[in-house]
Amino acid sequence: MLPMRTLTRHLLTRMLAMLVVALLMLSGLLWVLQTLRIGHQLLAGGPRWLLPGLLLYSLPTLLVLVMPVALAVAILYSLDQLEASGELEAMRTVGASPLQLAQPGVLLCLSAALVVLGATQLEPRALSRLQRTVRDAAAHTLAAEIRPGRFHPMPDGAVLYARSRGRDGQLQGLFIARDRQLLTARRGSLQVLGSHHMTLQLGLHLSRGEVLLTDDEGRLSQIRFGELEQRLELGPILAPLMRLVARQGSPLLAMVSVLALGLLALAVELGPGRRRRAIVGVGLVPLYLVAAWVLTQRTGNLGPLLLAALAGGASLVWLVRAGGPGRERGK
């Protein structure tokens, strides 16, 4: 009989190494794809801390999203490689049952579920920081993109035009048109105001100008001012960017999904017939993910929870009933 401690350590090491590789690859790919949705203008014009901030604050969400798939891939690939090298068959020959071979994978599933639980606890705060990072970067980029000699649509529906920019960075010769109002100023500057409850504003400070108003009867009114401060809400133009960071799922669903896919991968890979296992293993994980997504759209969290409980429970029952020591499995 092969010592269980040695067998568990060997299998667990192989699966854990593959899990780390799968996590890095999948989370890296997903992070790049999601970051590109923000737009190259924001990434290019944003502050230097933008990319590190996006990566840091999106880590909990990325971990929750990719852990179930990464775990299934790690188990399927690791056991398939051991089968191909003959190690798995040797373990069966010396008396290891499917349940004994599955124990390291079960330990890894439980550990991964606990990691995901911790990530879900950090996720709300991280998403809040991520929202602030995206909003601040978008506001700074918008303020920096104001160029003299161009008409710039503003978030509140106004159109801004500046004749030139002084050496101090302030805009000169400003015109702002909004509905029946025309505002002119000799000098002006844009600055990002502090955010309050996730609502960010852009401040427009104008000096030495006048406001021309037209009433319903077409009469013109003129108001001169020395200093004028206007605030522009950035919510409307930032709404598309917020879709990136709006995700928050159920901690229970995240944990159960990890356990279900991990146990399902173990049951598939430790079953009879290597060719059949390869076919089933490649198709079963995408099928489970599609079914979970469809159920989420139709039933919320209840459907995916039931699906995960069914898949994980059935896999665990099969592993327990798979037979005692020494039962051989054909290739």
C-alpha positions as CSV (number, residue, x, y, z in Angstrom):
1,M,0.0,0.0,0.0
2,L,1.4,3.4,-1.0
3,P,1.6,5.8,2.0
4,M,-1.4,8.1,1.9
5,R,0.7,11.1,3.1
6,T,3.2,10.7,0.3
7,L,0.4,10.2,-2.3
8,T,-1.6,13.2,-1.0
9,R,1.5,15.4,-1.0
10,H,2.5,14.5,-4.5
11,L,-0.9,14.9,-6.0
12,L,-1.6,18.1,-4.1
13,T,1.7,19.7,-5.2
14,R,1.0,18.9,-8.9
15,M,-2.5,20.3,-8.7
16,L,-1.6,23.4,-6.7
17,A,1.2,24.3,-9.2
18,M,-1.2,24.0,-12.1
19,L,-3.8,26.0,-10.2
20,V,-1.4,28.9,-9.8
21,V,-0.5,28.8,-13.5
22,A,-4.2,28.7,-14.5
23,L,-5.1,31.6,-12.2
24,L,-2.3,33.8,-13.5
25,M,-3.2,33.1,-17.1
26,L,-7.0,33.4,-16.9
27,S,-7.0,36.4,-14.5
28,G,-4.4,38.1,-16.7
29,L,-6.4,37.6,-19.8
30,L,-9.6,38.7,-18.2
31,W,-7.9,41.8,-16.7
32,V,-6.5,42.9,-20.1
33,L,-9.8,42.4,-21.8
34,Q,-11.8,44.4,-19.2
35,T,-9.2,47.1,-19.0
36,L,-9.3,47.7,-22.7
37,R,-13.1,48.4,-22.3
38,I,-12.1,51.5,-20.4
39,G,-10.6,53.0,-23.5
40,H,-7.1,53.8,-24.7
41,Q,-7.7,57.5,-24.3
42,L,-8.3,57.1,-20.6
43,L,-5.3,54.7,-20.2
44,A,-3.0,57.0,-22.2
45,G,-4.1,60.3,-20.6
46,G,-4.7,59.0,-17.1
47,P,-2.2,59.3,-14.2
48,R,0.7,57.0,-13.8
49,W,-1.0,55.2,-10.9
50,L,-4.0,54.2,-13.0
51,L,-2.9,50.8,-14.3
52,P,-1.5,49.6,-10.9
53,G,-4.6,50.8,-9.2
54,L,-6.9,49.0,-11.6
55,L,-5.0,45.8,-11.1
56,L,-4.8,46.0,-7.3
57,Y,-8.5,46.9,-6.8
58,S,-9.8,44.3,-9.3
59,L,-7.9,41.4,-7.8
60,P,-10.7,40.2,-5.5
61,T,-13.2,40.2,-8.3
62,L,-10.9,38.5,-10.8
63,L,-10.1,35.8,-8.2
64,V,-13.8,35.2,-7.6
65,L,-14.5,35.0,-11.4
66,V,-11.7,32.8,-12.5
67,M,-11.2,30.5,-9.5
68,P,-13.9,27.9,-10.5
69,V,-12.6,27.5,-14.0
70,A,-8.9,27.6,-13.0
71,L,-9.5,24.9,-10.4
72,A,-11.3,22.6,-12.8
73,V,-8.6,23.1,-15.5
74,A,-5.8,22.4,-12.9
75,I,-7.4,19.2,-11.7
76,L,-8.2,17.9,-15.2
77,Y,-4.8,18.8,-16.6
78,S,-2.8,17.5,-13.6
79,L,-4.6,14.1,-13.4
80,D,-4.5,13.7,-17.2
81,Q,-0.7,14.3,-17.2
82,L,-0.3,11.7,-14.4
83,E,-2.4,9.3,-16.4
84,A,-0.3,9.8,-19.5
85,S,2.9,9.2,-17.6
86,G,1.6,6.1,-16.0
87,E,1.8,7.4,-12.4
88,L,-1.9,7.3,-11.8
89,E,-2.1,3.7,-13.0
90,A,0.8,2.8,-10.7
91,M,-1.1,4.3,-7.8
92,R,-4.1,2.3,-8.6
93,T,-2.0,-0.9,-8.9
94,V,-0.6,-0.5,-5.4
95,G,-4.1,-0.2,-3.9
96,A,-5.2,3.5,-4.2
97,S,-9.0,3.8,-4.7
98,P,-10.6,6.6,-6.6
99,L,-11.7,8.2,-3.3
100,Q,-8.1,8.1,-2.1
101,L,-6.9,9.6,-5.3
102,A,-9.5,12.3,-5.0
103,Q,-8.6,13.4,-1.5
104,P,-5.9,15.8,-2.5
105,G,-8.3,17.4,-5.0
106,V,-11.0,17.7,-2.4
107,L,-8.5,19.4,0.0
108,L,-7.6,21.8,-2.8
109,C,-11.3,22.5,-3.6
110,L,-11.9,23.3,0.1
111,S,-8.9,25.6,0.2
112,A,-9.9,27.3,-3.0
113,A,-13.4,27.8,-1.6
114,L,-12.0,29.5,1.5
115,V,-9.8,31.8,-0.6
116,V,-12.8,32.8,-2.7
117,L,-14.8,33.4,0.5
118,G,-12.0,35.8,1.7
119,A,-12.0,37.5,-1.7
120,T,-15.8,38.1,-1.6
121,Q,-15.4,39.8,1.8
122,L,-12.8,42.2,0.3
123,E,-14.7,42.7,-3.0
124,P,-17.1,45.5,-1.9
125,R,-14.4,47.7,-0.6
126,A,-12.1,47.0,-3.5
127,L,-14.8,47.7,-6.0
128,S,-15.5,51.0,-4.3
129,R,-11.8,52.0,-4.6
130,L,-11.9,50.8,-8.2
131,Q,-14.8,53.0,-9.0
132,R,-13.1,56.0,-7.5
133,T,-9.9,55.2,-9.5
134,V,-11.8,55.1,-12.8
135,R,-13.8,58.2,-12.0
136,D,-10.8,60.2,-11.0
137,A,-8.8,59.1,-14.1
138,A,-11.7,59.9,-16.4
139,A,-12.2,63.3,-14.9
140,H,-8.5,64.2,-15.1
141,T,-8.4,63.0,-18.7
142,L,-11.5,65.0,-19.6
143,A,-10.0,68.2,-18.1
144,A,-6.7,67.6,-19.9
145,E,-8.3,67.0,-23.3
146,I,-9.7,70.5,-23.5
147,R,-7.8,71.9,-26.5
148,P,-8.0,75.5,-27.8
149,G,-9.7,76.0,-31.2
150,R,-12.0,73.1,-30.8
151,F,-15.7,72.7,-29.7
152,H,-16.0,70.4,-26.7
153,P,-19.3,68.8,-25.6
154,M,-19.6,69.0,-21.8
155,P,-21.4,66.5,-19.6
156,D,-24.4,68.8,-18.9
157,G,-25.2,69.3,-22.6
158,A,-23.2,72.6,-23.0
159,V,-20.6,73.2,-25.7
160,L,-17.3,74.8,-24.7
161,Y,-14.8,76.7,-26.9
162,A,-11.5,78.3,-25.9
163,R,-9.5,80.6,-28.2
164,S,-6.1,79.8,-26.6
165,R,-4.3,78.6,-23.5
166,G,-1.9,80.8,-21.5
167,R,1.5,79.9,-20.1
168,D,-0.1,79.2,-16.7
169,G,-2.3,76.6,-18.3
170,Q,-5.5,78.6,-18.0
171,L,-7.9,78.8,-21.0
172,Q,-8.4,82.2,-22.6
173,G,-11.3,83.6,-24.6
174,L,-14.0,81.1,-23.6
175,F,-17.5,80.7,-25.0
176,I,-20.0,78.3,-23.5
177,A,-23.3,77.7,-25.2
178,R,-26.2,76.0,-23.4
179,D,-29.8,76.1,-24.6
180,R,-30.7,79.8,-24.7
181,Q,-27.7,80.9,-22.7
182,L,-24.3,82.1,-24.0
183,L,-21.5,82.6,-21.6
184,T,-18.3,84.3,-22.4
185,A,-15.2,84.9,-20.3
186,R,-11.6,86.1,-20.7
187,R,-10.1,83.4,-18.6
188,G,-11.1,80.1,-17.2
189,S,-9.8,76.8,-15.8
190,L,-11.1,73.3,-15.3
191,Q,-10.3,71.3,-12.2
192,V,-11.5,68.0,-10.7
193,L,-13.5,68.6,-7.5
194,G,-13.5,66.1,-4.6
195,S,-15.9,63.2,-4.9
196,H,-18.7,62.8,-2.5
197,H,-20.6,59.5,-2.2
198,M,-19.1,58.4,-5.5
199,T,-20.4,61.5,-7.4
200,L,-17.6,63.3,-9.1
201,Q,-17.8,66.8,-10.4
202,L,-15.8,69.0,-12.7
203,G,-15.3,72.6,-11.7
204,L,-15.3,75.4,-14.3
205,H,-13.9,78.6,-12.8
206,L,-14.4,81.7,-15.0
207,S,-13.3,85.3,-14.6
208,R,-14.3,88.6,-16.2
209,G,-17.1,87.7,-18.5
210,E,-20.8,88.0,-19.2
211,V,-23.9,85.8,-19.6
212,L,-26.3,86.4,-22.4
213,L,-29.8,85.1,-21.8
214,T,-32.7,84.9,-24.3
215,D,-36.3,84.6,-22.9
216,D,-39.4,83.0,-24.6
217,E,-40.2,86.3,-26.4
218,G,-36.7,86.6,-27.8
219,R,-35.5,89.4,-25.6
220,L,-31.9,89.4,-24.7
221,S,-30.5,90.0,-21.2
222,Q,-26.9,90.7,-20.3
223,I,-25.3,89.9,-17.0
224,R,-21.6,90.8,-16.3
225,F,-19.6,89.0,-13.7
226,G,-16.1,89.1,-12.2
227,E,-15.8,85.5,-11.0
228,L,-18.1,82.6,-11.7
229,E,-17.9,79.0,-10.6
230,Q,-19.9,76.2,-12.3
231,R,-20.0,72.5,-11.5
232,L,-20.5,69.8,-14.1
233,E,-21.7,66.3,-13.1
234,L,-19.7,63.5,-14.7
235,G,-22.2,60.7,-14.1
236,P,-23.7,60.6,-17.6
237,I,-20.4,60.3,-19.5
238,L,-18.9,57.9,-16.9
239,A,-21.9,55.5,-16.9
240,P,-20.4,53.1,-19.5
241,L,-17.2,52.8,-17.6
242,M,-19.0,51.9,-14.4
243,R,-20.2,48.6,-16.0
244,L,-16.7,47.3,-15.5
245,V,-16.8,47.6,-11.8
246,A,-20.5,47.0,-11.1
247,R,-20.2,43.3,-10.4
248,Q,-20.9,42.0,-6.9
249,G,-22.0,38.4,-6.5
250,S,-23.1,36.1,-3.7
251,P,-20.4,34.7,-1.5
252,L,-22.3,31.5,-1.0
253,L,-22.7,31.0,-4.8
254,A,-19.0,31.7,-5.4
255,M,-18.0,29.1,-2.8
256,V,-20.4,26.5,-4.0
257,S,-19.4,27.0,-7.6
258,V,-15.8,26.4,-6.8
259,L,-16.6,23.2,-4.9
260,A,-19.0,22.0,-7.7
261,L,-16.6,22.4,-10.6
262,G,-13.7,21.0,-8.6
263,L,-15.5,17.9,-7.6
264,L,-17.0,17.5,-11.1
265,A,-13.5,17.6,-12.6
266,L,-12.3,15.0,-10.1
267,A,-15.2,12.7,-10.9
268,V,-14.7,13.0,-14.6
269,E,-10.9,12.5,-14.5
270,L,-11.0,9.5,-12.1
271,G,-13.6,7.7,-14.1
272,P,-13.0,4.8,-16.6
273,G,-11.7,5.3,-20.1
274,R,-9.1,8.0,-20.8
275,R,-10.4,9.0,-24.2
276,R,-13.9,9.3,-22.8
277,R,-12.7,11.3,-19.9
278,A,-10.9,13.7,-22.2
279,I,-14.0,14.3,-24.3
280,V,-16.3,14.7,-21.3
281,G,-13.8,16.9,-19.4
282,V,-13.3,19.3,-22.3
283,G,-17.1,19.7,-22.8
284,L,-18.5,19.5,-19.3
285,V,-16.9,22.6,-17.8
286,P,-18.1,25.0,-20.6
287,L,-21.6,23.3,-20.5
288,Y,-21.8,23.8,-16.7
289,L,-20.8,27.5,-17.1
290,V,-23.3,28.1,-19.8
291,A,-26.1,26.4,-17.8
292,A,-25.1,28.5,-14.7
293,W,-25.3,31.7,-16.7
294,V,-28.7,30.9,-18.2
295,L,-30.1,30.0,-14.8
296,T,-28.6,33.3,-13.3
297,Q,-30.5,35.3,-16.0
298,R,-33.8,33.5,-15.3
299,T,-33.8,32.7,-11.6
300,G,-31.1,34.9,-10.0
301,N,-28.8,33.1,-7.6
302,L,-31.2,30.3,-6.8
303,G,-30.8,28.3,-10.0
304,P,-27.0,28.3,-10.1
305,L,-27.0,27.3,-6.4
306,L,-29.2,24.3,-7.1
307,L,-27.1,23.4,-10.1
308,A,-23.9,23.6,-8.2
309,A,-25.3,21.6,-5.3
310,L,-26.6,18.9,-7.7
311,A,-23.3,18.7,-9.7
312,G,-21.1,18.7,-6.6
313,G,-23.3,16.3,-4.6
314,A,-23.5,13.8,-7.5
315,S,-19.7,14.0,-8.0
316,L,-19.0,13.4,-4.4
317,V,-21.4,10.5,-4.2
318,W,-19.8,8.9,-7.2
319,L,-16.3,9.3,-5.7
320,V,-17.5,7.7,-2.4
321,R,-19.2,4.8,-4.2
322,A,-16.4,4.4,-6.8
323,G,-15.1,1.3,-5.1
324,G,-12.7,0.1,-2.5
325,P,-8.9,-0.3,-2.8
326,G,-7.4,-2.1,-5.6
327,R,-10.2,-1.7,-8.1
328,E,-8.6,-1.2,-11.5
329,R,-9.7,1.3,-14.1
330,G,-9.1,0.7,-17.7
331,K,-7.7,3.2,-20.0
